[in-house]
Every structure is written in C-alpha cells, then in structure tokens.
C-alpha cells in the first residue's frame, strides 16, 4: 500500500500536470471503486469542473475541483493514478478515465480493486470517516517532539501498532514503520509507555528523517507503486530491515529476525533494536 512518501510523490508529480485542467468527460468502467455515488452521478458531477490543486492528507490524495467539490482518493494496495495521452493503449484493470483538454487523460488503474474514490462537497467529508479521524502530519511543524511524547503516553500499546494507527500519526505504513524503528534502535515489540525520553527523541527524529528520505527517493516500489508519470521509486534500494528477514544487519552484521506485530509482518535486528 502506498504510504506517505509514495502518496506525496504522486501528488508532486500530478500537481503540475493537472492544475487548471478541465474535466471534459468521465468514463467509469468499474463502479465498485466509487464509494458515495453511482457512476452516472459521479460522471455528471465531475464533468466540466476545473482541477484547482492536488494535495495529500495521510495516505489520501485530495484533488480540489472548481465550484466546491473535492475528489478524495485512497489507492489502497495496488491503485495507480497516471496521466497519459488519449492515444495510449488502455491498460488492463483501468477502472476510471478522466478526459482532460488536448487529448490528455488521467487514468485510475487498480489490479486488486481495493481503492476508494469519493466526490464530496468541500465542507462535507463526513462520508470519508478514515480521513476525518487522521492524526497529525509527521512532517508538518505542528508535529513536535511533545506532540509525539504525549501521544505515546496516551496509549499503552505496542510501538509498531502505534506507528500504524492513522489516528495517532497520519501516513505511516508497514514499510516505513519497520525502517523508522530500526533507525531509532527500538524493538517493535516494546510498549509505548516503556520508552524513555531519549528513545522518544530518537523516534521523533527517525520518523521525520525516514519519511523525508523516502520522499527524496520518490518512494518505495516493491510491486505496484508508480508515480503520476509511471515512474518507479528508488527507496527500495535503501531498505535496512523491511523484507530482509534472515539477512544480515547492515549495521552490526547479525541476522535479522522476523515476527508479527499487530497482524503485520515485521523485521528487526535483535542486537541493534533494544
């Protein structure tokens, strides 16, 4: 599933391509991805609206349209948003096409069909409950060491579960949670209230550093993720623990261990992560 760095990269690639484009027509091939209206209502409501901006909140893409509407998109496991020319062959699993100006198209592709698309008035996001309850953005100024420390004390849960809880911090998923905890030197099985002040500071720095590094490398492509131009990410070459079970730790040379935390596969170094 695309996490914060991937969705931020998609946003950054789509913004210059879509800003001020007019939606001339919408073709819906799989109505199941539309979560708050039928395909005919969706197509007629989106038609003739101008794309004002592309933004991100957590793992959601927010495409602001003219006249008070917003497209809210969650890509889930395998969703892709790609800008292409009308002459390009339509790929298998293309479920939605926005026809723009000058034969340009925005296509939504999703092999597993888990993605979600909402079209809602700007002042009514109640239909997208996951978006309403998101925690702070970890790369914004408002996310301070104190905000993190207070949140850690608020919940007595596993630290990996805490990082994956979108109501605590928005945008972190399984890949970056493993990488963040390794960088911070914290065992993923630890409880939130067991962290001392130094470990909380290390965790805060690791969250910001690893997400920033992920964005700088245009995200992690393990299978489906691509940006708005079809380009793959590069952070997979820098992964220290995720997906490296039984391989040697790049830091200490000991074997990495796999376990399950909150139902998610987890890899860590028992020597480096205390």
N, C-alpha and C positions, 0 to 999 in steps of 0.2 A: 504494500500500500504506500503510495507517495506520502512522505512526511513533510514537515515544514520546509526543509531545503529544496525538495523537489517541487512542491507547490509554489514556492517563492520563485524558483527558476522558470516554471511555466508562466507565472504571472509576468515576470520580467520579459520573457520572450513574446508574449501575446500583446502586451500593452502598446508597443509602437506599431504593431501590425493591425490592431483593431480599433484604436482610438479614432473617433469621429466617423467610423464606417456605419453605413445604414444597412439594416437587415431588410432585404427586399422580399425574401421568401424563406419559409422553413419547411423542410421535409422531415417527417418523423417516420422512421422505419420500424422502431420498436417502442411502443408507447409505455412499456413497463418501466423505463427509466424516469418517466415524468411522475412526480410524486404528489402534486397538488392540483392538477387539472388534466383533462383529456387532451389528446393530440390536436384536435381541431381548435379547441380554445387556446391551447398553447401557441400554435402556429399563427392564429389570427391576432393574439395579444402581442406577440413579439414582432410581428410584421410592421414595417415602416417606422421602427424605433431606431434611434441612433445610439451607438455604443459610446458612452462618455468616458469610462475608465475600466481598468481591470485591477482588482485588489485581492488581497488574501486575508483570511482570518482563520488561524489554526490551519487545518488541512482543507479548508473550503476556499474555492475561488468565487469571488463576487464580481460579476460583470454588471456595472451600473448602466442602465438604459435611460433614454430620454423619457420625459413625462411620468416620472415617478415609479419606475419599475426596476427590479434587480434580478438577474439570473444568479442563482446560488447553486454551485456545482460541487459535489463531493465525488472524487474519482474512484474511491474505494480501492479494490485490489488491482484492477487492470485497466481502468479508464484512461483515455488519452484525448487531448484536445489539440488538433493540428490545423494550422492554416495552410491552405493549398490552393492551386488554381482549379477552376472548374473542369479543365481538360484532363486532370489527373484521374487515373482509374480509381473507382471507389473500392476501397479495401473491404474484405470480408469483416463482419462484425461492426460495420459502420451503422450506427443506430439513429443518427441525427445529423442533418446538414443545414447550416445557416448560409443562405445565399447572400453575399455582400455585393459591393459595387465592383465593376471592372473584372468580372469573372472570378472574383476571389470567393473562397468558401472557408467556413470554419466547420470542421467535422468532429463529431464525437464518436470515438471507437472504443469498444469495450468487450473483450473476449468473454468475460465471465458474467456480464450483465448485472453487476452488483452496484454500479454507480447510481447516483441520485441527482436529479435536476429539478429545481424549483423555480418558478417565476412568480415573484411576490411583489406587492407594493412596498416601497422603500420603508414605510413606517409600520409594517406588519410582518415580522419574521417569526411569528408565533408558530407557524406551520413547520419550521425547521428547528425543533427543540434542541438538537445537538449543538447548533450554532448559538442559541440563546444562553446556554449554560457553560460556555467555554471559559477557562481560566485566563490569566494574563498572558500576553505575548512575551516570550522569553527574551527577545532581542530589543524590546522597547525600553525606554528609560524608566518607565513605571515599574518594571520588574527589577527590583533591588535585592541585595542580599537579605534585607529584613523581611521583604515580602516572601522570599523563599523560606527563610527560617521560621516565620510564623506559620506558613502552610505545612511545614514538616512537623511542627508541634501539634497542629490541629488534628492530624490523622495518625493513628497508631496502626500502620500497615507496612508491608514490605516496600523497600525503597524502589524496586523495579515497578511494582504496581503503582506507586505514587507517580513516577515519571510517565507512565502510560495513561493515567487518569486525566482526560482532557479538561475536567473541571478544575484541576489543580494548576496545570500548565498546558497551554494550547500548542499542539503541533508535533509533539514528540511521539514517535512510534518505536517499534521493537529494535530497529537497526540502530538508531541514534541513542536509545536508552542504554544498550549494551556498550556502545562506544563512549558515552558520557561517564558511565560508572567505571569503566576501565581507566579512563583518563584521570578520574578523581581518586582512584585507588580504593573504591568502596565495593565490598561484596554485595551482589544484587539480592542476597537473602536477608540482609540487615533490615531492621525495623527503622521506621523514620525517626522515632524519638531516641534511637540509640546513637545518633550522630552527634559528635561534639562540635564545638564552634569552628574548629579548624576544618573539620570534614564538611561542614555546611558551606564554608567559604570555598573549599576546593570544588564542591559540587556545583555551586553557583558559577564559578569560572569555567568549569568544564562544559556546562550547559551552553553558555554563550559562545565559548570557543569552538566546540564541535559543530554546533549549528551554523556558525559563521563559516567554518571551514567547508562544511557540506555545500553551502550556497556558492562559495568561491570556486568549488569544483563542479558546479552545476548539477549537484545531486548524485544519487546512487542508482545505477542501472544494474539490476540483477536479472530482470526478465522483461517486464512490460514498460517500465517508465521511459518516456521521451519528453522533450520539451515541446513548445508550440511550433517548432520548425522541424520536428522529427529527430532532433539531435539527442544523443545519449549522454548521460552524466559520466563523471570520472572519479567520484569519491569511492567507488568500489575497490579501486586500486590502493586505497589508503586505510581500509578497514583493519583494525587491530585485533578484534575478537569476534565480531558478528560473522557467523558462517564458518568459523575456523576451529570448530571443535576437534580436539585431539592433535591439533597442530601446535607448533612451538611458539611460545610467547615471544614477541619481538623485543620485549624489554628485558626479561630475565632468562629466557631460554627454556623454562619449564613447560610442560604440556598443559594446554588449555582444557578446561573442564566444561561439560555441558550439563545443564539441568533444566527444570521447568519452573518458571515463576509466573504466577497469575495466569496459568494456562498457556504461556508463551515460551517457546524455546529460547534458552538463554545460554550464552557462552561467557566465561570469565576466567581469569587467572587466579588460582587459589593462593599463589605466592604474592602477587602484586596487589590484590584486592582483599583488604582485611575486613 
